[in-house]
Amino acid sequence: MTNHIAFIGVGNMGNPMADQLIKAGKKVKAFDVSPEVIKTAKESGLNVVSTIDELLDGASTVISMLPEGKHVRSLYLGDKGILNKIPKECLIIDCSTIDIETSLELGNESKKLGIKMIDAPVTGGVMGARIGKLNFLVGGSDEAVALAKPLFDIMGQKILHAGAQGSGVGVKICNNMSLGISMIAASESLMLAKRLKMDIRKVHEIIKAASGNNWAMTNYTPLPNLTDGVPSNNKYRPGFTAAMMRKDLRLAMDAAQSVDASTPLGKAALEIFSKFCDEGDSDTDYSGISKMIGGDAWNYPFDPKGNK
Ligand code: NAD
């Protein structure tokens, strides 16, 4: 055993996460399928290998950070999946934000082979990944989570163990449904105040101290110049894109449908973010939804792609 970490998917999030591990002295071999991403990863100093055999030979941990459930499924499961090649002693940590069903299937298939697997999607975005301050929302056995903890401590600041395997993606999906709804709520109330020609600064201060407050209102304010360091102050450059919020709201609606849960506001939030994305703003920070909500009353600097 070389005891290295096999890091699969070194895109926007995976690259800086792997980098943190290396800076902390861990041996990391990286793998990706995108030539562009591989080039960037090599330039940033990652040891990118070109075959799965090379990646897995002697690995003690596999970390994956992939876009969606279908990528996780095709990587690990089925005839061409890598699960059969992963050493039994290995711990699998899937950090991708995916559907609960795929995560549970991966957990069950791993268990059949005697391999420990946990789901650990993150919050904190690319910036959190770069500075090792992600929050990990974790599902898995106490034993497996304890094995992963030293690595989480390097890449993150909080490890929130939600319960059995599958609970990490479950809590991530529920959290982001609430976040999508509250970003719209914060945008609607601030834009209503603007149309009422009220002093937005005072309105913001008062709501923050009153019962209408929420995390988006206080920490990720969708209108500029009210809170330091948020994308609305930076022409809505992401941050967390509207496309990602749409993806997470879709996951929430699929999960709701699977258990017959009533989520009318989640459904409305998905419709609103989908419209925003379809109108060409998928790469805009999700707080830019205030632009669509504000209509002709919204007049703030907006250049999400950084062209101006
Ligand atoms: P990304 O698209 O930048 O990176 C994913 C990488 O996975 C890509 O480089 C892609 O080529 C690679 N990949 C896909 N299939 C693969 C396979 N079979 N084998 C090897 N590599 C493969 O995405 P990202 O922004 O890094 O996000 C990754 C996950 O993290 C997503 O589930 C996302 O929802 C979640 N997330 C992202 C953010 C963020 O701010 N970017 C924040 C929190 C959570």
Residues whose N, C-alpha, C, O or C-beta is under 5 A from the ligand:
A	BS01	NAD	I8 G9 V10 G11 N12 M13 G14 F31 D32 V33 S34 V37 M65 L66 P67 E68 H71 L75 C95 S96 T97 V122 T123 G125 V126 G239 F240
